[in-house]
């Protein structure tokens, strides 16, 4: 005899509820019980809803959602109503997932339920008077929701829905296991208040508590390490993948006598143990204990199950993130100097912050290298990309740069060799299949780099730049200059290119900033806007410590430091997280970081201009304008730039050597003095001439006499120096 015939004989109807399409299929018996013609039919959900009492339908939805969440069977007693709302009959309905498996995680918005329904007596009928029906579809636990149960009010249901939404948002924002446990511990569940929460994690064949919240107790002592094979509710939940609800001490003692002695001292009266399921795998269990009796209604069980699902997802996510961060930290520690060497007369501060998301390894790096000549090299760079390949290329390039520098090569030679090395590394990559040829071409990596060779004795800085942002110099009085350093292409782009050396002098009390573009282009700012913001932060800082200055710059550009690492590899920061891009930062200061005397302000720039660098004349004019950015008389600034251009051009045209420019600004604002000198190696002194109106030469000394307040020529042991002075509190000589 067919099953359909047996069910028809017993008056049992078949129902298929498809939440995906919103349609339900009834056989002839089920259709009759719903007051429809006795024939198989497929109807939209709203048609069936109209034939079920409103409160009963709400309970049916609740127990069905709970059954989907827990993988159990939903049972409900429904009142079937006529069009005028009168009760026609009572039916008992049982629903189960169409494809039910232990540990599965069906989507709450995407499920199909199969059910059996049979007419029954009203709920107040004495026990035993109810017509026969399917009592046990399987050994699966049943979620019962009798129609006589006081229905959940609309306000309470809405508050629970709002609670679940807020809980999901809070857990989704967590970044660490500690944050997940804190959020769970602070949850305020509507309708009932847990007295204690314990989150257990599976480690091998043991169940270990990873967080406990509630009154201070001996949770750690009692449940420090539990074998998964033991008869403890938390381990049973892990083994079966199903929740356990213990509504009274008597039930707990009866079902788990061995574990009762452990939980009895807490004085709780109800317990819920829920599995933490992720991808069909149980990663732990969650204990929720209550001081007051709890009946664990379907709504309450649904809330607990939903929170357990979100808790499991959050824990799984942060487990992966923390493992990746630990790996990233380990990789990055091996890619940075183990310690910063002492530089006599100078101080160095450094920072590295990985980009947020993913493995958090990237191509930014810095290095501080002691050189055989007694000088020190400071290197900062950025390999294209934020992935493991970028980190690998960066590690190779950093080792190569350190090796070339340690051999005693000058900055230009170090970068040239490094560029050839990187181009060779990329060319030696294993050939991919022909269909991956385009990918191979697109995956070529290049790197930007700034290499500074510092002489602690004189403050001289020999700088070579490969497509990297210019360094920035802060003067003792807070003025910020951006010296122009001649740049070559990024490393690995043109293997045989040259990288000119630019010489600067770092004066006492001055600070050099080197950084990657991740510090500048913060929050979507373009490079120029970000650089101005960085310069303002650098100039306004008044702390003596380079370490505090480094933190201030990061905080100004990106907010409070979340995670950063110094040269020793020690992590700092209030919380885990990351940045939009990798950040590397180096600060170099004269006088070993001694306090800056702001009451004796002075500014000084020193730069050399070679015979083969005529474009550097424009750079010198730019730096002088930056030096005089707050000079009171704008016409004097233009006059100073004119004189510099004249003197520097004459030195390059009429001599055979390089020229050195030294400009120094001293005194209090409003009464300062600018002294600028241009030195060359020629012994020939300038001669006064009388050029005609159309002459293009011979005007240098005439301009000095007209513009400068003082000027002169000082012979030296080798060569000469032509200098002039401007006074801020006096009018120009030609201004009368």
C-alpha positions in Angstrom: 0.0 0.0 0.0 1.4 3.4 -0.9 2.3 5.9 1.8 -0.1 8.5 0.2 -3.0 6.0 0.6 -2.0 5.4 4.3 -1.9 9.1 5.0 -5.2 9.7 3.3 -6.8 6.9 5.3 -5.7 8.4 8.6 -6.7 11.9 7.5 -3.2 13.2 7.3 -2.4 15.9 4.8 0.9 16.7 3.1 2.3 20.2 2.8 5.3 21.6 1.0 6.3 25.2 2.1 8.8 26.8 -0.3 10.2 30.0 1.2 12.3 30.7 -1.9 9.3 31.0 -4.3 6.7 31.9 -1.7 4.5 29.1 -2.9 3.0 26.2 -0.9 1.8 22.8 -2.4 -1.0 20.9 -0.7 -2.3 17.5 -1.4 -6.1 16.8 -1.4 -6.3 16.1 2.3 -4.3 19.2 3.3 -6.4 21.4 1.0 -9.6 20.1 2.6 -8.2 20.8 6.1 -7.6 24.4 5.0 -11.2 24.7 3.8 -10.3 24.4 0.1 -11.6 22.0 -2.6 -10.1 18.5 -1.9 -7.6 18.4 -4.7 -3.9 18.9 -5.0 -3.1 22.6 -5.4 -0.2 25.1 -5.3 -1.0 28.4 -3.7 0.9 31.7 -2.8 1.7 32.1 0.8 -0.8 35.0 1.3 -3.7 32.7 0.5 -2.8 30.2 3.2 -2.1 33.0 5.6 -5.6 34.3 5.2 -7.0 30.9 6.4 -4.8 30.8 9.6 -5.5 32.7 12.8 -3.2 35.8 12.9 -1.5 34.9 16.2 -1.1 31.3 15.2 0.5 32.2 11.9 3.0 34.4 13.8 3.8 31.4 16.0 4.1 29.1 13.0 6.6 31.5 11.4 8.6 31.7 14.6 8.8 27.9 15.2 9.6 27.3 11.5 12.5 29.8 11.6 13.7 28.2 14.8 13.5 24.7 13.2 15.5 25.9 10.3 18.1 27.5 12.6 18.5 24.5 14.9 17.9 21.7 12.3 14.9 20.5 14.3 11.2 19.7 13.6 8.6 22.4 14.1 5.2 21.6 15.6 2.3 24.0 15.9 -1.4 23.8 16.6 -3.3 26.1 14.2 -6.8 27.5 14.2 -8.2 27.4 10.6 -10.6 30.3 10.1 -13.4 31.1 7.7 -13.6 34.4 5.7 -15.4 36.0 8.6 -12.7 35.0 11.1 -14.6 32.3 12.9 -12.7 29.1 13.8 -13.5 26.2 11.5 -11.2 23.6 12.9 -7.9 23.0 14.7 -5.1 21.2 13.0 -1.7 20.1 14.2 1.2 20.7 11.8 4.7 19.3 11.8 7.4 20.7 9.5 11.0 19.6 8.8 13.6 20.8 6.4 13.4 19.1 3.0 17.2 18.3 3.1 18.0 18.0 6.8 21.5 17.1 8.0 23.2 17.6 11.3 25.5 20.6 11.4 24.1 22.1 8.3 23.6 25.8 8.1 20.5 26.6 6.0 19.8 30.2 5.2 16.9 31.7 7.2 15.6 33.4 4.0 16.2 30.4 1.7 14.6 27.1 2.8 12.0 24.4 1.9 9.9 22.6 4.5 7.9 19.4 4.2 5.1 18.9 6.7 2.3 16.6 7.9 -1.0 18.0 9.2 -4.0 16.4 10.9 -7.2 17.6 12.4 -7.1 17.8 16.2 -9.3 18.7 19.1 -9.1 22.1 20.7 -6.0 22.5 22.9 -8.1 22.4 26.2 -9.3 18.8 25.4 -8.0 16.5 28.1 -4.9 14.5 27.3 -5.6 11.4 25.4 -8.7 12.8 23.7 -6.8 14.0 20.8 -7.2 12.1 17.5 -4.2 10.0 16.5 -1.5 11.5 14.4 2.2 11.3 13.6 3.8 11.5 17.0 7.4 10.8 16.0 8.6 11.7 12.5 12.2 11.0 13.6 14.5 11.2 16.6 15.0 14.8 15.8 14.0 17.2 18.7 10.7 19.0 18.3 9.9 22.7 18.6 6.4 22.8 20.0 4.2 25.9 19.9 0.7 25.0 21.2 -2.1 27.4 20.3 -3.0 27.9 23.9 0.4 29.5 24.6 0.3 33.2 25.3 1.4 34.7 22.0 4.4 37.0 21.9 3.2 40.6 21.7 4.1 42.6 18.6 6.2 45.1 20.6 8.3 42.3 22.1 8.7 40.6 18.7 9.8 43.9 17.1 12.3 44.6 20.0 13.8 41.2 19.5 14.2 41.8 15.7 15.8 45.1 16.5 18.1 43.4 19.0 19.2 40.8 16.5 19.9 43.5 13.9 22.0 45.5 16.4 23.8 42.4 17.6 24.7 41.4 14.0 26.0 44.9 13.3 28.1 45.0 16.4 29.6 41.5 15.8 30.3 42.3 12.2 32.4 45.3 13.3 34.7 43.3 15.6 38.3 42.8 14.7 39.6 40.5 17.5 38.5 37.6 19.6 38.5 39.9 22.6 36.1 42.4 20.9 33.8 39.5 19.9 33.6 38.3 23.5 33.1 41.8 24.8 30.2 42.4 22.4 28.5 39.1 23.4 29.0 39.8 27.1 27.3 43.2 26.7 24.3 42.0 24.8 21.0 42.8 26.5 18.5 40.2 25.3 14.9 41.4 25.3 12.5 39.3 27.4 15.1 37.5 29.5 18.4 38.4 31.1 21.3 35.8 31.3 23.3 35.7 34.5 26.4 34.3 32.9 27.9 33.5 29.5 30.7 31.1 28.6 32.1 30.7 25.1 34.0 27.4 24.5 36.3 26.6 21.6 37.3 23.2 20.2 41.1 22.6 20.4 41.9 19.1 19.2 39.9 16.7 21.3 39.3 19.1 24.1 36.7 21.8 24.8 38.3 25.0 26.3 36.6 28.2 27.6 37.9 31.2 25.7 35.7 33.8 27.4 33.4 34.0 30.4 31.1 36.9 31.4 28.9 37.3 34.5 29.5 37.4 38.3 33.0 36.5 39.3 33.3 32.7 39.6 35.6 29.8 39.2 34.7 29.1 35.5 38.4 28.8 34.6 39.0 26.4 37.4 35.9 24.2 36.8 35.9 24.1 33.0 39.6 24.7 32.2 39.8 21.7 29.9 37.0 19.3 29.0 37.5 16.1 26.9 35.0 16.1 24.0 34.1 12.5 24.8 32.9 13.5 28.3 29.2 13.7 29.4 29.0 17.5 29.6 26.3 19.4 27.8 28.8 21.6 26.0 30.6 18.6 24.6 27.3 16.9 23.7 26.4 20.0 21.7 29.7 19.9 19.9 29.4 16.2 19.1 25.8 16.4 17.9 25.6 19.9 16.4 22.3 20.4 18.2 21.3 22.9 20.9 20.4 21.7 24.4 17.9 23.6 26.6 17.7 22.7 30.3 14.8 24.5 31.8 15.3 23.5 35.5 18.0 22.2 37.9 16.1 18.9 38.2 16.3 18.4 34.4 20.0 19.2 34.4 20.7 16.8 37.3 18.6 14.1 35.7 20.2 14.3 32.2 23.8 15.2 33.2 24.5 13.9 36.8 28.3 13.9 36.4 28.3 17.6 35.4 25.8 18.8 37.9 28.3 19.0 40.7 30.3 21.5 38.6 27.4 23.9 37.8 25.4 23.6 41.0 27.6 26.2 43.0 26.6 29.0 40.6 22.9 29.0 41.7 21.5 29.1 38.1 18.0 27.7 37.3 18.1 27.4 33.5 20.7 26.7 30.9 21.0 26.9 27.1 23.9 25.2 25.3 24.2 26.1 21.7 26.6 24.9 19.0 28.8 27.4 17.2 28.5 26.2 13.6 30.5 27.5 10.6 30.3 25.9 7.2 28.9 22.7 8.6 31.8 22.4 11.2 31.3 22.9 14.9 34.0 25.2 16.3 32.7 25.4 19.8 29.7 25.9 22.0 28.0 28.7 23.9 26.6 28.5 27.4 23.9 30.9 28.4 22.9 30.6 32.1 19.9 32.2 33.9 19.2 32.9 37.5 15.5 32.8 37.0 13.4 29.9 35.4 13.2 30.1 31.6 10.7 28.0 29.6 12.7 28.5 26.4 9.8 29.3 24.2 10.3 29.1 20.4 10.9 32.9 20.3 13.5 32.7 23.0 15.2 29.8 21.4 15.1 31.5 18.0 16.9 34.6 19.5 19.5 32.4 21.2 20.1 30.4 18.1 20.4 33.4 15.9 22.9 35.0 18.2 24.9 31.7 18.3 25.0 31.7 14.5 26.3 35.3 14.4 28.8 34.6 17.2 30.1 31.6 15.4 30.6 33.6 12.1 32.3 36.4 14.0 34.7 34.1 15.9 35.5 32.3 12.7 36.2 35.5 10.9 38.4 37.0 13.6 40.3 33.7 14.0 41.3 33.9 10.4 42.1 37.6 10.6 44.2 37.1 13.8 46.1 34.2 12.2 46.8 36.3 9.1 47.9 39.3 11.3 50.2 37.0 13.3 51.7 35.7 10.0 52.0 39.2 8.7 53.7 40.5 11.8 56.1 37.6 11.7 56.9 38.3 8.0 57.3 42.0 8.6 59.6 41.6 11.6 61.9 39.5 9.5 61.9 42.2 6.8 62.9 45.2 9.0 66.2 45.9 10.9 66.3 44.0 14.1 67.6 47.1 15.8 68.5 50.7 14.9 72.3 51.4 15.1 73.3 54.4 17.2 74.3 57.4 15.1 76.6 59.8 17.1 75.1 63.3 17.1 71.9 62.1 15.4 68.6 60.5 16.4 66.3 58.3 14.3 62.7 57.3 14.8 60.8 54.9 12.6 57.3 53.5 12.1 55.7 50.8 9.9 52.0 50.2 9.6 50.6 47.5 7.3 47.5 48.1 5.1 44.2 46.9 6.5 42.4 43.8 5.2 43.8 40.6 3.7 47.2 39.2 4.8 48.4 42.8 5.7 51.8 42.3 4.2 52.9 44.8 1.6 55.9 46.3 -0.2 56.8 49.2 2.1 60.0 49.0 4.0 62.8 51.0 5.6 66.3 50.3 6.7 69.2 51.9 8.6 72.6 50.7 7.4 76.0 51.5 9.0 78.5 52.1 6.3 82.3 51.2 6.2 83.2 54.9 5.9 81.7 55.8 9.2 78.5 57.3 7.7 75.0 55.9 7.9 72.6 55.1 5.1 68.8 55.5 5.6 66.6 53.8 3.1 62.9 53.9 2.6 60.9 52.3 -0.3 57.7 50.9 -1.6 57.3 47.9 -3.9 54.1 47.9 -6.0 51.3 45.9 -4.5 50.0 44.8 -1.1 50.3 41.0 -1.3 52.7 38.2 -0.6 54.5 38.7 -3.9 55.1 42.4 -3.1 56.5 41.4 0.3 58.8 38.8 -1.3 60.1 41.2 -3.8 60.6 43.8 -1.1 62.6 41.3 1.0 64.9 40.5 -1.9 65.4 44.2 -2.8 66.1 45.2 0.8 68.8 42.5 1.1 70.3 43.6 -2.2 70.4 47.3 -1.2 72.0 46.5 2.1 74.6 44.4 0.4 75.5 47.1 -2.2 75.6 49.8 0.5 77.8 47.7 2.8 80.3 47.3 -0.1 80.9 51.1 0.1 79.1 52.2 -3.1 77.8 55.8 -3.3 74.0 56.4 -3.3 73.8 56.7 -7.1 75.7 53.4 -7.6 73.6 51.6 -5.0 70.3 52.5 -6.7 71.6 51.7 -10.2 72.7 48.3 -9.0 69.4 47.8 -7.2 67.5 48.7 -10.3 69.4 46.2 -12.4 68.9 43.6 -9.7 65.1 44.1 -9.6 64.8 44.0 -13.4 66.8 40.7 -13.4 64.6 39.2 -10.7 61.4 40.0 -12.6 63.0 38.7 -15.9 64.0 35.4 -14.2 60.4 34.7 -13.0 59.3 31.2 -14.3 57.6 31.5 -17.7 53.8 31.0 -17.4 51.6 29.2 -19.9 50.8 31.1 -23.1 47.3 31.9 -21.8 48.8 33.5 -18.8 51.3 35.7 -20.8 49.3 38.8 -20.3 49.0 38.2 -16.6 52.7 37.7 -16.4 53.3 41.0 -18.2 50.9 42.9 -15.9 52.4 41.4 -12.8 55.8 43.0 -13.3 56.7 44.8 -10.1 58.7 48.0 -9.7 59.7 49.9 -6.6 60.3 53.5 -5.5 63.1 54.3 -3.2 64.8 57.2 -1.3 68.4 56.6 -0.3 70.1 59.0 2.1 73.8 58.8 3.1 74.3 60.9 6.2 77.5 62.2 7.7 77.0 62.7 11.4 80.0 64.9 11.8 78.9 67.6 9.3 75.2 66.9 8.8 75.8 66.4 5.0 73.2 64.3 3.3 73.9 62.8 -0.1 70.5 61.8 -1.5 69.5 59.6 -4.5 65.8 59.2 -5.4 64.1 56.6 -7.5 60.6 57.9 -8.2 59.9 58.3 -4.4 58.3 61.3 -2.7 60.8 64.1 -1.8 62.1 64.3 1.8 60.8 67.1 4.0 62.9 69.2 6.4 61.7 71.0 9.5 63.7 73.9 10.7 64.3 74.6 14.4 61.6 77.4 14.3 59.0 75.1 12.8 59.3 76.2 9.2 59.0 73.3 6.8 61.0 73.1 3.5 60.7 70.6 0.7 64.1 70.4 -0.9 64.0 69.3 -4.5 65.9 66.1 -5.0 66.7 65.1 -8.6 64.8 61.9 -9.3 65.4 58.9 -11.5 62.8 56.4 -12.6 61.5 53.7 -10.1 63.7 50.7 -9.6 63.3 47.9 -12.1 61.8 50.1 -14.8 65.0 51.1 -16.7 67.9 48.8 -15.6 70.7 51.0 -16.9 69.5 54.4 -15.8 71.5 56.9 -13.6 70.4 58.3 -10.3 71.9 61.8 -9.6 73.1 62.6 -6.1 71.7 65.7 -4.5 73.6 67.1 -1.5 71.8 68.8 1.4 73.1 69.8 4.9 71.0 69.0 7.9 71.6 71.8 10.4 71.6 71.4 14.2 68.1 71.2 15.5 66.7 70.3 12.0 64.7 67.2 11.3 64.5 65.2 8.1 61.2 63.3 7.3 61.2 60.4 4.8 58.0 58.5 4.2 56.0 56.4 1.7 52.9 57.7 -0.1 50.6 55.8 2.3 51.2 58.5 4.9 50.5 61.4 2.5 47.5 60.1 0.5 45.3 59.5 3.6 41.5 59.4 3.5 41.3 59.8 -0.3 43.4 63.0 -0.3 45.3 63.7 -3.5 49.1 63.9 -3.1 49.4 67.7 -3.1 46.6 68.2 -0.5 48.0 65.4 1.7 51.5 66.8 1.5 50.3 70.2 2.7 48.5 68.6 5.6 51.6 66.7 6.5 53.8 69.8 6.3 51.4 71.7 8.6 51.5 68.8 11.1 55.3 68.7 11.0 55.7 72.4 11.4 53.2 72.8 14.3 54.7 70.0 16.5 56.5 71.4 19.5 57.5 68.1 21.3 61.2 67.4 21.8 60.9 63.6 21.2 61.1 62.2 17.7 59.0 59.2 18.8 56.2 61.6 19.8 56.6 63.4 16.5 56.2 60.2 14.6 53.0 59.3 16.5 51.7 62.9 16.0 52.2 62.7 12.2 50.3 59.4 11.9 47.5 60.5 14.2 47.1 63.7 12.2 47.1 62.0 8.8 45.2 58.8 9.7 43.7 59.1 13.1 44.9 57.4 16.3 47.5 54.7 15.7 45.9 51.3 15.5 48.9 49.1 15.1 52.4 50.1 14.3 55.8 48.5 14.6 59.1 50.2 15.2 62.5 49.0 14.2 62.7 46.6 17.1 59.6 44.8 15.8 57.6 45.7 18.9 53.9 46.3 18.2 52.1 49.3 19.6 48.6 50.7 19.3 45.3 50.6 21.1 43.5 48.2 18.9 44.0 46.0 15.9 43.2 47.3 12.5 44.9 48.5 9.4 45.3 51.5 7.0 44.3 52.1 3.4 47.9 51.7 2.3 51.1 50.6 3.9 52.9 53.3 5.8 56.7 53.6 6.4 58.2 56.5 8.1 61.7 57.6 9.1 62.8 60.7 11.0 66.4 61.9 11.3 67.5 64.8 13.6 70.8 66.4 14.4 72.1 66.8 18.0 70.8 63.4 19.0 67.3 64.6 19.5 68.2 67.3 22.0 65.5 69.9 22.8 65.0 72.5 20.2 65.5 76.1 21.4 62.5 77.8 19.9 63.5 81.1 21.4 66.5 81.4 19.1 64.9 80.8 15.8 67.1 80.2 12.7 66.7 78.6 9.3 69.4 77.4 7.1 69.6 75.6 3.7 72.7 74.3 2.1 72.8 72.8 -1.4 75.2 72.2 -4.2 74.6 72.8 -7.9 76.8 71.0 -10.5 77.9 72.3 -13.8 75.8 69.6 -15.5 72.7 70.5 -13.4 71.4 73.9 -14.7 67.9 72.9 -13.8 68.9 73.0 -10.2 68.9 76.8 -10.4 65.1 76.7 -10.4 65.2 74.3 -7.5 67.4 76.7 -5.5 65.0 79.5 -6.2 62.1 77.3 -5.0 63.9 76.4 -1.8 64.7 80.1 -1.1 61.1 81.0 -1.5 60.1 78.3 1.0 62.8 79.6 3.4 61.2 83.1 3.2 57.6 82.0 3.2 56.7 84.2 6.1 59.0 87.2 5.3 57.3 90.5 6.0 58.1 92.3 2.8 57.1 90.4 -0.4 59.2 92.6 -2.7 62.3 91.7 -0.7 61.6 88.0 -1.2 61.5 88.6 -5.0 64.7 90.6 -4.8 66.4 87.8 -2.9 65.3 85.2 -5.5 66.6 87.5 -8.3 70.0 88.0 -6.7 70.3 84.2 -6.0 69.5 83.4 -9.6 72.1 86.0 -10.8 74.9 84.9 -8.6 74.3 81.1 -9.1 74.0 81.5 -12.9 77.3 83.5 -13.0 79.1 80.8 -10.9 78.0 78.1 -13.3 78.8 80.1 -16.5 82.1 81.8 -15.5 83.7 78.9 -13.5 84.4 75.3 -14.2 83.4 73.8 -10.9 80.2 73.3 -8.9 78.6 76.0 -6.8 77.5 75.8 -3.2 74.6 77.8 -1.9 74.2 78.6 1.8 71.2 80.7 2.9 70.6 81.4 6.6 67.8 83.3 8.3 68.3 84.5 11.9 66.6 86.7 14.4 63.0 87.3 15.7 60.1 87.6 13.3 59.8 91.1 12.0 63.5 91.9 12.5 65.2 89.0 10.9 68.3 88.9 8.7 68.8 86.8 5.6 72.4 86.1 4.6 72.9 84.2 1.4 76.2 83.2 -0.2 77.2 81.4 -3.3 80.7 79.8 -3.3 82.7 78.5 -6.2 86.3 77.3 -6.8 87.4 80.1 -9.1 89.9 82.7 -7.7 88.7 85.3 -10.3 86.9 88.1 -8.5 83.9 89.8 -10.0 84.5 93.2 -11.8 82.2 96.2 -11.9 81.0 96.9 -15.4 78.8 99.5 -17.1 76.5 97.7 -19.4 74.4 99.5 -21.9 70.6 99.5 -22.0 70.5 96.5 -24.3 73.3 94.5 -22.7 72.5 91.0 -21.5 75.6 90.7 -19.2 77.4 92.7 -16.5 74.5 93.5 -14.3 75.3 91.3 -11.3 77.1 93.8 -9.1 74.7 96.6 -10.0 71.8 94.4 -8.8 73.6 93.7 -5.6 74.1 97.4 -4.9 70.4 98.2 -5.7 68.7 95.3 -3.8 70.9 94.1 -1.0 71.4 96.0 2.3 74.9 94.6 2.5 77.0 92.5 0.2 80.6 91.5 -0.3 83.1 89.1 -1.8 85.2 86.9 0.5 88.3 85.1 -1.0 88.9 81.6 0.3 91.8 79.2 0.3 90.3 77.7 -2.8 87.9 79.9 -4.6 85.6 82.7 -3.3 82.2 83.4 -1.8 79.9 86.2 -2.9 77.3 87.1 -0.3 74.5 89.5 0.4 72.2 90.4 3.3 68.6 91.6 3.6 67.0 93.0 6.7 63.4 92.4 7.4 62.9 95.6 9.4 64.6 97.9 6.8 63.4 99.0 3.4 65.2 97.8 0.3 68.1 100.0 -0.8 66.2 100.7 -4.0 62.9 101.2 -2.3 63.3 104.9 -1.6 
